Amino acid sequence: MARKAYAQVVTGNALLEGHVVYLTAQGTWSTALTDAEILRDEADA
């Protein structure tokens, strides 16, 4: 049976502020999930 592929995003935590952050395609961090780079390829994830 083939495995299903799911989209993934890289998450982190801005410890001083306590915010969840998401890695963007530009390599920066954002608090907005809509800014996150969506990784669809297993090699990228």
TIVO-2410 file (N, C-alpha, C; in nm, 3 decimals):
# residues 45
REC num residu      c1      c2      c3 atome chaine
REC   1      M   0.084  -0.117   0.000     N      A
REC   1      M   0.000   0.000   0.000    CA      A
REC   1      M   0.089   0.125   0.000     C      A
REC   2      A   0.062   0.217  -0.087     N      A
REC   2      A   0.140   0.340  -0.098    CA      A
REC   2      A   0.107   0.435   0.018     C      A
REC   3      R   0.211   0.506   0.063     N      A
REC   3      R   0.189   0.604   0.169    CA      A
REC   3      R   0.129   0.731   0.111     C      A
REC   4      K   0.040   0.793   0.185     N      A
REC   4      K  -0.015   0.921   0.144    CA      A
REC   4      K   0.086   1.030   0.175     C      A
REC   5      A   0.096   1.126   0.086     N      A
REC   5      A   0.185   1.240   0.108    CA      A
REC   5      A   0.102   1.357   0.161     C      A
REC   6      Y   0.151   1.419   0.264     N      A
REC   6      Y   0.083   1.533   0.323    CA      A
REC   6      Y   0.173   1.655   0.314     C      A
REC   7      A   0.111   1.771   0.298     N      A
REC   7      A   0.186   1.896   0.298    CA      A
REC   7      A   0.234   1.923   0.440     C      A
REC   8      Q   0.354   1.982   0.451     N      A
REC   8      Q   0.411   2.011   0.582    CA      A
REC   8      Q   0.467   2.152   0.584     C      A
REC   9      V   0.473   2.209   0.702     N      A
REC   9      V   0.541   2.337   0.723    CA      A
REC   9      V   0.635   2.321   0.842     C      A
REC  10      V   0.741   2.402   0.844     N      A
REC  10      V   0.836   2.400   0.955    CA      A
REC  10      V   0.788   2.501   1.058     C      A
REC  11      T   0.776   2.456   1.182     N      A
REC  11      T   0.731   2.544   1.290    CA      A
REC  11      T   0.840   2.561   1.394     C      A
REC  12      G   0.827   2.666   1.470     N      A
REC  12      G   0.919   2.692   1.579    CA      A
REC  12      G   0.848   2.772   1.686     C      A
REC  13      N   0.925   2.817   1.784     N      A
REC  13      N   0.869   2.896   1.892    CA      A
REC  13      N   0.962   3.013   1.921     C      A
REC  14      A   0.908   3.133   1.915     N      A
REC  14      A   0.984   3.252   1.952    CA      A
REC  14      A   0.981   3.259   2.105     C      A
REC  15      L   1.086   3.210   2.167     N      A
REC  15      L   1.085   3.189   2.312    CA      A
REC  15      L   1.061   3.315   2.394     C      A
REC  16      L   1.117   3.427   2.354     N      A
REC  16      L   1.100   3.549   2.433    CA      A
REC  16      L   0.956   3.598   2.432     C      A
REC  17      E   0.888   3.583   2.317     N      A
REC  17      E   0.750   3.629   2.306    CA      A
REC  17      E   0.649   3.518   2.333     C      A
REC  18      G   0.692   3.393   2.317     N      A
REC  18      G   0.601   3.281   2.335    CA      A
REC  18      G   0.513   3.253   2.214     C      A
REC  19      H   0.548   3.308   2.098     N      A
REC  19      H   0.467   3.291   1.978    CA      A
REC  19      H   0.511   3.169   1.898     C      A
REC  20      V   0.414   3.104   1.835     N      A
REC  20      V   0.445   3.002   1.735    CA      A
REC  20      V   0.489   3.076   1.610     C      A
REC  21      V   0.595   3.027   1.544     N      A
REC  21      V   0.643   3.090   1.421    CA      A
REC  21      V   0.655   2.984   1.312     C      A
REC  22      Y   0.649   3.029   1.188     N      A
REC  22      Y   0.651   2.943   1.071    CA      A
REC  22      Y   0.762   2.988   0.977     C      A
REC  23      L   0.835   2.893   0.919     N      A
REC  23      L   0.942   2.924   0.826    CA      A
REC  23      L   0.883   2.961   0.690     C      A
REC  24      T   0.927   3.075   0.636     N      A
REC  24      T   0.878   3.121   0.507    CA      A
REC  24      T   0.970   3.074   0.394     C      A
REC  25      A   0.926   3.089   0.271     N      A
REC  25      A   1.006   3.052   0.155    CA      A
REC  25      A   1.133   3.137   0.145     C      A
REC  26      Q   1.133   3.255   0.206     N      A
REC  26      Q   1.249   3.343   0.204    CA      A
REC  26      Q   1.350   3.307   0.314     C      A
REC  27      G   1.316   3.208   0.397     N      A
REC  27      G   1.407   3.167   0.503    CA      A
REC  27      G   1.395   3.248   0.630     C      A
REC  28      T   1.289   3.326   0.641     N      A
REC  28      T   1.264   3.404   0.762    CA      A
REC  28      T   1.150   3.340   0.840     C      A
REC  29      W   1.127   3.390   0.961     N      A
REC  29      W   1.019   3.338   1.045    CA      A
REC  29      W   0.903   3.436   1.048     C      A
REC  30      S   0.782   3.382   1.051     N      A
REC  30      S   0.661   3.465   1.055    CA      A
REC  30      S   0.564   3.405   1.155     C      A
REC  31      T   0.485   3.490   1.218     N      A
REC  31      T   0.381   3.442   1.309    CA      A
REC  31      T   0.253   3.406   1.234     C      A
REC  32      A   0.248   3.437   1.104     N      A
REC  32      A   0.129   3.409   1.024    CA      A
REC  32      A   0.143   3.277   0.949     C      A
REC  33      L   0.053   3.184   0.975     N      A
REC  33      L   0.056   3.055   0.907    CA      A
REC  33      L   0.045   3.073   0.756     C      A
REC  34      T  -0.026   3.175   0.712     N      A
REC  34      T  -0.041   3.198   0.568    CA      A
REC  34      T   0.090   3.235   0.500     C      A
REC  35      D   0.190   3.278   0.576     N      A
REC  35      D   0.322   3.311   0.521    CA      A
REC  35      D   0.413   3.189   0.509     C      A
REC  36      A   0.374   3.077   0.568     N      A
REC  36      A   0.461   2.959   0.574    CA      A
REC  36      A   0.485   2.899   0.437     C      A
REC  37      E   0.607   2.849   0.417     N      A
REC  37      E   0.638   2.774   0.296    CA      A
REC  37      E   0.578   2.635   0.312     C      A
REC  38      I   0.500   2.592   0.214     N      A
REC  38      I   0.438   2.460   0.219    CA      A
REC  38      I   0.528   2.361   0.148     C      A
REC  39      L   0.571   2.259   0.221     N      A
REC  39      L   0.661   2.157   0.168    CA      A
REC  39      L   0.577   2.036   0.126     C      A
REC  40      R   0.580   2.006  -0.003     N      A
REC  40      R   0.501   1.894  -0.055    CA      A
REC  40      R   0.587   1.776  -0.096     C      A
REC  41      D   0.717   1.800  -0.117     N      A
REC  41      D   0.810   1.697  -0.159    CA      A
REC  41      D   0.879   1.638  -0.036     C      A
REC  42      E   0.883   1.507  -0.025     N      A
REC  42      E   0.943   1.442   0.092    CA      A
REC  42      E   1.089   1.483   0.111     C      A
REC  43      A   1.161   1.506   0.003     N      A
REC  43      A   1.301   1.547   0.013    CA      A
REC  43      A   1.315   1.685   0.076     C      A
REC  44      D   1.220   1.774   0.050     N      A
REC  44      D   1.224   1.908   0.108    CA      A
REC  44      D   1.184   1.906   0.255     C      A
REC  45      A   1.090   1.820   0.287     N      A
REC  45      A   1.039   1.813   0.425    CA      A
REC  45      A   1.141   1.745   0.512     C      A
***
